[in-house]
């Protein structure tokens, strides 16, 4: 199919992935209607991520909470929204362990309020952005796919799994139009420093120790944010109603190997001594319930929609390090 899209509401559009999506669809003229950024502007959001598109006539910003159902309904009416792309979420696992109720409110209740609006406005299609963490942990072999069992191990993963289930339930019970995607670990410019790769880059830049959980042997699949948003665009345009698509970057490695790759590239870019940077590596007690390995089988989206990740890990990581070290971005990435 080729879904006709006019006006889009992007929840969490000032966050890392949401802002990358907005920049992409406006700069590349993917859609020609309004792109409405609906964001509460919590600590992980920053409107400066959208400076290059904020003066575009199609871009709109609405400050709001996704748990405010009345406001969401008003925005959908006022801007004649026909598509919602739902990025807004609490997403840091460590924070979910400390404050699980906050994650339930935003990730579960917030999604439910969006679904209730759509139930009453069934012409609106929603794409729900989720995570591979809903599947739980893998051993050394195999990959997750859309048919894998749901087995979340952290409060964050449980909240996203619950929101996934509600989306499916509204499709089956009320007949709404929806799609879901599960992505692997994202990285790229504009990511909050609490996340793994920017934390390592910033710690290197500031000469601070690099905290690595356990022995750094946990394995993740890494997805460049620009590849991720291109996959979401393909799903919006051509994804089948009610379907789930898993999106992986195809680059799987233990965390300690990622740290060494960051150190190698950082040393080349900055001219800093590699041995001195290696001395900053510090192993800290492991996270509670730390999943050992994530791996995504992206064959469904590749076969059905023709999407493949177009950036190599080294190429994209180099771009990411350059972004964090550039004079224009260093100051506000430390906020």
ABEGO torsion letter per residue (X at the ends): XBBBBABBBBBGAABAAAAAAAAAAAAAGABABBBBBBBAGBAABBAAAAAAAAABAABBBBBBBAABAAAAAAAAAAAGBABBBBABBBABAAAAAABAAAAAAAAAAAAAAAAAAAAABAABBBBBBBBAAAAEBBBABEBBBAABBBBBABAAAAAAAAAAAAAAAAAAAAGBBBBBBBBBBBBEBGBBAABAAAAAAAAAAAGBBBBBBEAGABBBBBBBAAAAAAAAAAAAAABBBGBBBBBBAGBBBBAAAAAAAAAAAAAAAAGBBAAAAAAABBBBBBBBGBBABBBBBAAAAAAAAGBBBABBAAAAAAAAAAAAABAAAAAAAAX
